[in-house]
Amino acid sequence: METQNKKKWLGTLPEKCDICGIILTAVFIDGRTIHGPWANMCSECHKEYGCGTGIGYGQKYNISTTEKIEG
């Protein structure tokens, strides 16, 4: 039986979006912003201020499983 080696968030899970302050409930994006610094963002703030996902841009994580789901 083959097992998948999924990447997981290793730090303390963020509770709120660093930009708007909303409580993160399903997913969060750890990503670079258009202003330069990185942030833990909700999906809406990532749409407005994020630079995408992928190496050097950001990763999207599932809050309940801590698994990386994109990027």
C-alpha positions as a printed NumPy array, in Angstrom:
array([[  0.   ,   0.   ,   0.   ],
       [  1.452,   3.333,  -1.062],
       [  1.199,   6.322,   1.291],
       [  1.299,   9.924,   0.189],
       [  3.836,  12.241,   1.777],
       [  1.726,  15.361,   2.251],
       [  3.31 ,  18.612,   3.37 ],
       [  1.897,  19.97 ,   6.615],
       [  2.023,  23.292,   8.444],
       [  4.573,  22.817,  11.222],
       [  4.171,  26.016,  13.215],
       [  1.424,  27.295,  15.455],
       [ -1.748,  27.616,  13.398],
       [ -2.751,  31.221,  12.787],
       [ -6.088,  32.167,  14.309],
       [ -6.772,  35.386,  12.4  ],
       [ -5.948,  36.92 ,   9.035],
       [ -2.938,  39.227,   9.408],
       [ -4.588,  41.786,   7.108],
       [ -8.291,  42.027,   7.984],
       [ -8.384,  40.208,  11.331],
       [-11.155,  37.741,  10.418],
       [-11.007,  34.39 ,  12.248],
       [ -9.6  ,  31.714,   9.923],
       [-11.998,  28.75 ,   9.813],
       [-11.36 ,  26.584,   6.73 ],
       [ -8.152,  27.575,   4.95 ],
       [ -5.372,  30.128,   5.133],
       [ -2.679,  31.247,   2.749],
       [  0.859,  31.829,   3.97 ],
       [  2.006,  34.114,   1.197],
       [  3.815,  37.143,  -0.11 ],
       [  1.749,  40.297,  -0.456],
       [  1.839,  42.914,  -3.201],
       [  3.416,  45.219,  -0.615],
       [  6.4  ,  42.875,  -0.066],
       [  6.042,  41.245,   3.364],
       [  4.508,  37.821,   3.827],
       [  1.283,  37.284,   5.782],
       [ -1.133,  34.593,   6.894],
       [ -4.227,  35.585,   4.942],
       [ -7.848,  34.623,   4.47 ],
       [ -8.897,  33.782,   0.905],
       [-10.469,  37.209,   0.317],
       [ -7.374,  39.157,   1.388],
       [ -5.198,  36.821,  -0.683],
       [ -7.322,  37.636,  -3.757],
       [ -6.758,  41.354,  -3.177],
       [ -3.244,  41.507,  -1.713],
       [ -1.586,  38.147,  -2.462],
       [  0.843,  37.318,  -5.252],
       [ -0.476,  33.826,  -6.027],
       [  0.681,  30.417,  -4.843],
       [  3.759,  28.365,  -5.56 ],
       [  7.442,  28.49 ,  -4.648],
       [  8.335,  32.046,  -3.668],
       [  4.694,  33.177,  -3.685],
       [  2.678,  31.28 ,  -1.102],
       [  1.029,  28.111,   0.087],
       [ -2.586,  27.367,   0.938],
       [ -3.319,  25.172,   3.971],
       [ -6.372,  23.396,   5.33 ],
       [ -6.939,  24.58 ,   8.925],
       [ -8.396,  21.307,  10.254],
       [ -5.825,  18.906,   8.732],
       [ -2.864,  21.347,   8.518],
       [ -2.135,  19.861,   5.065],
       [ -0.903,  21.998,   2.213],
       [ -3.56 ,  21.994,  -0.489],
       [ -2.002,  24.379,  -3.014],
       [  1.309,  26.015,  -3.822]])
